[in-house]
């Protein structure tokens, strides 16, 4: 069943990219989705990840949960190595700067609550599966 879900997510990203954002902004269950365009920190190759997002003022928020895995997703390491990146929200392309937000940061609880609500409580479930604190990544438009 997990393989089917992964395939569905890959298909979603494929359609989002190939349609130029005309299709794909809303994922299953209506969750808003953006495409994060970054550069692989090891390979130097362009990378794209489809991620559920929320808003915090002008900032876009994404969560580096990796489904509660013990390690963070590769995309997070990529944007921390090169914080200047681009997102696509629907058909709009936006240059952003990425910042990792962890528990203890004054913004974390608010951002976490926003994202957990959008994702129907799944991030709290993921946090229970891992010992690492799951970060929120704030993506702030730079222009």
N, C-alpha and C positions, 0 to 999 in steps of 0.2 A: 504494500500500500504506500509506503514511503517513497518508493521509486516512482509510482504514478504521480504523487504530489510533486516530486522534483521535476518530472517531465512536464507537468502542467505549468510550473513556474518558468521553466525554460521556454516553453511555447509562448507564454505570456510575454516574456522579455523579447523574444523574436518578433512577435507581432507588433509590440510597442515600437521597437527600433525600425522595423521595415515600413511601418505605416507613417513614420515621421511624427509620431505622437498623436495621430488622429484616433487611434485605437490603443487602449492599454493604460490610460491614466488611472482608471479604477480597476483594481484587482478583484478577485473573488470576494464576495461579501461586501463589495462597495468600498474597500479600503483604498485610500489614495496611494498611488505609486509614482515614484520618480525614477529616472535613470541616472545613476552616478557614473560619470566618466572620469577615470583616474588613469595614472600611469603605474604599471607594475614596478614596485621598488627594487625587485631583483632583475626582472627581464627588461625593463624599460619600454615594454609594449603597452599599447592602449588597452584598458580594461573597462568593462561596463557591467554594472550590477543594478538590477531592479530591486528597489527597496520601498517598503511602506514608509510614509512620511507623515509628519505633523507640522504645525506651525507654532512658533513662539515669537510673536511680533513679526518682524521682517525675516527672521531666521527660519530655516527648514531644519527639522529634526529627524534623525534616523537612529536606529538602535543596533548596536553591534552584538546581537544575541547569538547568532549561529545556532539557533534552536536550543540553547543551553549547553552547548558543547564546552569542553574544558578549555579550548583555545578560542581566541577571537577570530573573526573572519578575515581573510586576506585583504579585502577591500579596505578595512579599517587601517591596517598597517600601511597600505598604499597611500591613503589620504593623510596619515600622520607624517609619513616621510616626505610628502609633497602636498602641503595643505591647500595650495591653489589648484582648484579643480573646477569641473563644470557639472551642472545637473541639467536634466531635461525634465520639465514638468509639463505634461501634455505636449504642445508644440513649441513651448518656450524654452530657450537655452539660456542658462543663467550662470555666470562666473561666480564662484563662492570660495570662501576660505573655511577650512574644516578645523574644528576644535573639539577635543575629547573632554567630556564632562563626566566626572565620577562622583560617587557618594562622598559627601563632605563639601562639595562645591555648593554654594548657596543656591544655584539654579537647578541642581540635579533633581530634587524631589518634585518640583513643578514640571520639569521637562519629562521625567519618568512617568508621572501620573498622566500627562497629556498623551504620551505614546502608548502607554498600557491601555488606556481607554480606547484609543483608535484601533488597537489590535485585540480588542475584546478580552483583555486580561491574560493573554498568552505570554507576555514578557515576564509577568510575575511567576507564571508556571515555569518558564525557562530558567529564571533566576534560582528557583528551588532545585534545579537539576545540576547546578554547577557551583563551585566554590569561588570562582572569580567574580568580581563585581562586574556586571554588564554595563558598559558605558553607553551614554547617549552621545551622538556626534552632532554638534551644532554646525550647520552650514550657513554662513552669513554671506549674503550677496556683497560683492565688492564694487559694484558700479551701479 
